[in-house]
Amino acid sequence: MKVDSTRKTARLAGLLYLLSSIPGFFALLYVPTKLIVRGDAAATAERLRSSGAFFRLGIGAELLGMTLFIFVALVLYRLFQPVSPGPALSMMVLILMSIPITLLGVVSEIAALKLAGGATGVNYLSVLDDRGRDALAYLFLQLHGQGILVAQIFWGLWLFPFGVCVIRSGFIPRFLGVFLMIAAFGYLGSSTAELVFPQVAQAADRVTSILNLFELPIIFWLLIWGAKPQKVRSAASPE
């Protein structure tokens, strides 16, 4: 791949990475904090009823972010395949595996909205009393969250081969590859704590939330600087 082509591909990857992350942050982090009242199904259902449009916006953002990330994976594969074909393929496969898991979880959000009474054309749910519907709505929101935790395992795993690709590339600083591997432990630690050791999840989250931030530098490096093959080679080689 030529220098200019490599730089353009890297910047495209960074742009797509950023564009997919913004709706993902909104849908997966911001919306739940505004609508879900931890441990209170009735209050959560009331918020869904009163903020149905906002909740649907979150669903749309989640769909958009995950769809865009398909192209992130493809562009990153194109960028790294010439220099590190094995890890590049592993990177692409692992992140693509997370996307259907996340998209399927959206069905749980739609079910929660219908159960809470925030959607039209669901008169058949009148056989359930209000408390029962609210409880089921809350359950489906919890199922969506558990699905995200499962997908998060792959969000962590793909960062390992991604980091290897960066380290081997010769056109992106190696320390960014190390940062990606650190972030991988954050995602994996968070998922493991929540799914397997819930008693320590809150304490673990204080650490993993910091580790996750190590993924951010690669996004801005790709977007702003792209790839610099000639400069890295000249610094690494005595010739």
C-alpha atoms as one frame of an Amber mdcrd trajectory, in Angstrom:
protein
   0.000   0.000   0.000   1.442   3.407  -0.997   2.243   6.074   1.591  -0.589
   8.417   0.557  -3.045   5.539   0.336  -2.004   4.271   3.772  -2.430   7.739
   5.291  -5.878   8.183   3.716  -6.993   4.736   4.847  -5.793   5.431   8.389
  -7.617   8.755   8.531 -10.781   7.170   7.164 -10.548   4.520   9.874 -10.135
   7.242  12.503 -13.096   9.201  11.162 -15.370   6.160  11.130 -14.099   5.140
  14.571 -15.050   8.553  15.972 -18.393   8.726  14.166 -19.385   5.301  15.471
 -18.222   6.049  19.008 -20.317   9.204  19.461 -23.755   7.563  18.980 -22.475
   4.523  20.878 -21.578   6.685  23.884 -24.961   8.390  23.741 -26.941   5.159
  23.479 -25.006   2.927  25.868 -23.843   5.368  28.532 -25.891   8.567  28.491
 -29.434   7.310  27.812 -29.438   4.593  30.528 -28.321   7.096  33.188 -31.296
   9.304  32.354 -33.969   6.610  32.170 -33.046   3.639  34.354 -33.628   3.955
  38.086 -31.586   1.156  39.601 -33.802  -1.334  41.468 -37.040   0.603  40.817
 -39.111  -0.891  37.998 -42.064   1.485  38.435 -39.949   4.640  38.293 -38.020
   3.332  35.300 -41.221   2.469  33.426 -42.633   5.921  34.173 -39.546   7.501
  32.653 -39.916   5.322  29.570 -43.524   6.445  29.184 -42.718  10.116  29.597
 -39.528  10.041  27.491 -40.405   7.555  24.788 -39.004   9.737  21.982 -35.715
  10.134  23.850 -35.502   6.378  24.385 -36.183   5.720  20.689 -33.430   8.188
  19.830 -31.100   6.083  21.942 -32.175   2.942  20.104 -31.533   4.644  16.769
 -28.122   5.829  17.939 -27.202   2.313  19.029 -28.180   0.902  15.637 -26.241
   3.627  13.847 -23.118   3.225  15.949 -22.983  -0.545  15.546 -23.617  -0.333
  11.799 -20.828   2.206  11.351 -18.470  -0.031  13.316 -18.793  -2.710  10.647
 -17.014  -0.309   8.308 -14.451   0.542  10.994 -13.507  -3.138  11.108 -13.289
  -3.413   7.323 -11.168  -0.292   6.895  -8.803  -1.269   9.715  -8.410  -4.698
   8.135  -7.520  -3.068   4.836  -4.986  -0.852   6.636  -3.162  -3.605   8.511
  -3.607  -6.672   6.292  -0.514  -5.931   4.131   1.799  -5.702   7.172   0.196
  -8.139   9.631  -2.339 -10.415   7.897  -2.972 -12.901  10.729  -3.636 -10.425
  13.544  -5.562  -8.181  11.136  -7.952 -11.025  10.332  -8.349 -11.924  14.023
  -9.017  -8.289  14.842 -11.739  -8.014  12.215 -13.444 -11.311  13.096 -13.522
 -10.609  16.840 -15.057  -7.145  16.561 -17.569  -8.258  13.925 -18.718 -11.029
  16.287 -19.774  -8.408  18.833 -22.034  -6.499  16.473 -24.908  -9.013  16.051
 -24.906  -9.544  19.823 -25.349  -5.819  20.364 -27.947  -5.418  17.615 -29.976
  -8.323  18.960 -30.030  -6.610  22.336 -31.974  -3.735  20.797 -34.957  -6.099
  20.604 -35.001  -6.154  24.414 -35.162  -2.359  24.481 -38.108  -2.356  22.073
 -39.866  -4.948  24.239 -39.284  -2.790  27.326 -40.802   0.224  25.589 -43.880
  -1.736  24.578 -44.343  -3.211  28.042 -44.009   0.166  29.719 -46.754   1.553
  27.507 -44.512   3.841  25.519 -45.498   2.331  22.177 -48.782   2.238  20.292
 -50.739  -0.794  19.140 -50.027  -3.043  22.116 -53.532  -3.444  23.573 -52.939
  -7.177  23.972 -50.711  -6.390  26.957 -53.739  -5.220  28.908 -54.003  -8.752
  30.338 -51.067  -7.819  32.577 -51.494  -5.417  35.464 -49.378  -2.253  35.647
 -46.908  -3.632  38.180 -46.360  -6.757  36.119 -45.750  -4.781  32.941 -43.358
  -2.423  34.697 -41.431  -5.346  36.154 -41.143  -7.041  32.767 -40.047  -3.775
  31.135 -37.303  -3.428  33.729 -36.295  -7.066  33.181 -35.894  -6.511  29.434
 -33.745  -3.438  30.060 -31.582  -5.550  32.340 -31.328  -8.219  29.637 -30.162
  -5.558  27.197 -27.476  -4.541  29.660 -26.365  -8.149  30.102 -26.141  -8.519
  26.330 -23.867  -5.482  26.196 -21.629  -7.125  28.787 -21.354 -10.219  26.588
 -20.540  -8.059  23.545 -18.004  -6.204  25.673 -15.957  -9.399  25.926 -15.311
  -9.120  22.198 -14.737  -5.348  22.507 -11.852  -6.334  24.739 -10.559  -9.329
  22.786 -10.292  -7.506  19.456  -7.986  -4.905  20.985  -5.228  -7.497  21.489
  -4.698  -8.281  17.767  -5.404  -4.611  17.013  -2.539  -3.716  19.326  -0.283
  -6.292  17.659  -1.118  -4.784  14.257  -0.217  -1.312  15.476   3.070  -2.479
  17.013   4.093  -4.344  13.864   2.845  -1.745  11.395   5.837   0.603  11.373
   3.581   3.546  10.542   1.820   4.097  13.888   3.705   4.604  17.188   4.120
   1.348  19.066   3.017   2.791  22.397  -0.505   3.139  20.956  -0.555  -0.626
  20.448   0.381  -1.105  24.091  -2.393   1.308  25.076  -4.897  -0.809  23.141
  -3.875  -3.919  25.055  -4.262  -2.065  28.350  -7.770  -1.020  27.283  -8.515
  -4.653  26.428  -7.963  -5.642  30.054 -10.403  -2.909  31.054 -13.243  -4.268
  28.922 -12.545  -7.876  29.843 -12.210  -7.062  33.535 -15.486  -5.150  33.566
 -17.416  -7.938  31.826 -15.890 -10.674  33.971 -16.661  -8.817  37.179 -20.257
  -8.069  36.218 -21.087 -11.518  34.821 -19.033 -13.830  37.052 -18.122 -11.900
  40.209 -20.921  -9.345  40.711 -19.948  -8.869  44.358 -16.781  -7.047  43.265
 -18.192  -5.390  40.145 -18.556  -1.943  41.654 -14.984  -1.894  42.922 -13.652
  -3.298  39.658 -15.497  -0.641  37.671 -13.395   2.094  39.270 -10.297   0.545
  37.713 -11.697  -0.745  34.423 -13.349   2.570  33.553  -9.883   4.161  33.645
  -8.285   1.376  31.605 -10.959   1.745  28.925  -9.772   5.310  28.268  -6.544
   3.932  26.807  -8.506   3.117  23.641  -9.121   6.804  22.879  -5.609   7.880
  21.728  -5.629   5.576  18.684  -8.862   7.164  17.448  -7.414  10.672  17.445
  -4.022   9.572  16.130  -5.642   7.884  13.134  -7.967  10.818  12.533  -5.400
  13.631  12.891  -2.048  12.151  11.885  -3.100   9.044   9.973  -0.053   6.927
   9.171   3.559   8.055   8.772   5.496   5.154   7.244   8.572   7.073   6.097
   9.169   8.853   9.377   8.862   5.673  11.476  11.130   3.682   9.170  13.860
   6.305   9.173  13.862   6.409  12.960  13.946   2.628  13.297  16.547   1.871
  10.643  20.231   2.908  10.629  20.118   3.302   6.858
